[in-house]
Amino acid sequence: MSHSLSSKLLGGNLVLRIAVGLVLGVLLALLHEEWAKDVGVLGQFFVKSLRAIAPILVFSLVLSAIANKEVGSDSRLKPILVLYLVGTFLAALTAVILSYMFPTTLELVTSPDGLSPPKGVGEVLKTVVFNLVDNPLGAITNGNFLGILAWSIGLGIALRHAAPSTKVLLSDMADAVSFVVKVVIAFAPIGVFGLVAETIATNGMDAFAGYLRLLAVLLGAMAFVAFVLNPLLVFLKLRRNPYPLTLTCLRESGVTAFFTRSSAANIPVNMGLAKRLGLKEEIYSISIPLGANINMAGAAITITVLTLAATYTQGIVPDFGTALLLSLVASVCACGASGVAGGSLLLIPLACSLFNIPNDVAAQVIGVGFIIGVIQDSAETALNSSTDVLFTAAVSMADEK
């Protein structure tokens, strides 16, 4: 009986069940706004559950993978990292071109209270270094994935010479955490139902009418990267039709990331997809959490489009050379974006500083970002997270040919 119940809970078509949850959430928001706001707690509970288990999952999987790592697997991570960095830069360049084709100005608003954007690239790099040497318990508690990666890699290297029984224990612990993650993800349809119902009930279907042009540029750039640029990069790696793999990643990773709006929370989903695709655990257990920190094509697009919109609003028309430099800066800034909802917006002032745009104006641009964030940040996270597993799969499958 219990086996049958667990099979029903963990099996079935998750994407179809998420789609049902989405439709029901929209219907509830349209029919009864107050009830829709009340069920929002289901979505918050789901996202909080994912964020709680993700740090433990990453720590246990990376630690186990490196302790039991096959010789030579380091070389297989390098091409994945190259794809991450190249893809992020090309995404920023795409955003520059579309912003030139469709220049957009902003209706500046007051920025949200309590935000503290970094004041320079040096501050971002300082934060990255400090995150790397964070207390391991603090890193897991606060979801500091750079710190988690640093400690798990270090301990994993040290434990490569441990007794076989110790390595088996680490592997069993990783499997146990993975099972808990499967149970959490099984409740994704209920979580999506709550998230969608609350979002539509709170913001309304027409909340973004004043920013349609800006959204069109942002979403157009993200769609181009997802359906043209990324498949092209995958084709260059695999030399075969890239769309079956691309669409699988968008469907099974992008959909959940769209609603959780957190690359960090979507790490367990990507881990599960990578396992179903038959990828090697010692590769994806490192590349996917690393991608959640540095593979940020969507964030690069957001930073670039909003920065150029700010320049047009200020009457500045940047030359293409400066815009190209912006692509590089946006790529670096995107790599420093946190893996949580709205993480890329706080890095916009760094890019705006290229054009001597005052911080108070840049802060107002952040405010615009939060207004459109329900759609923009969801699409950004879907692109970021699905690309993590897409590039990992492309490299892994190319190695097996």
Helices and strands as residue ranges (DSSP letters): H 2-10, H 14-31, H 33-38, H 40-67, H 74-101, H 121-132, H 136-142, H 145-158, G 159-161, H 164-186, H 188-203, G 209-211, H 212-224, I 225-229, H 230-238, H 243-249, I 250-254, H 255-260, H 267-276, H 281-294, H 297-313, H 320-335, G 345-347, H 348-352, G 353-355, H 359-371, H 373-400
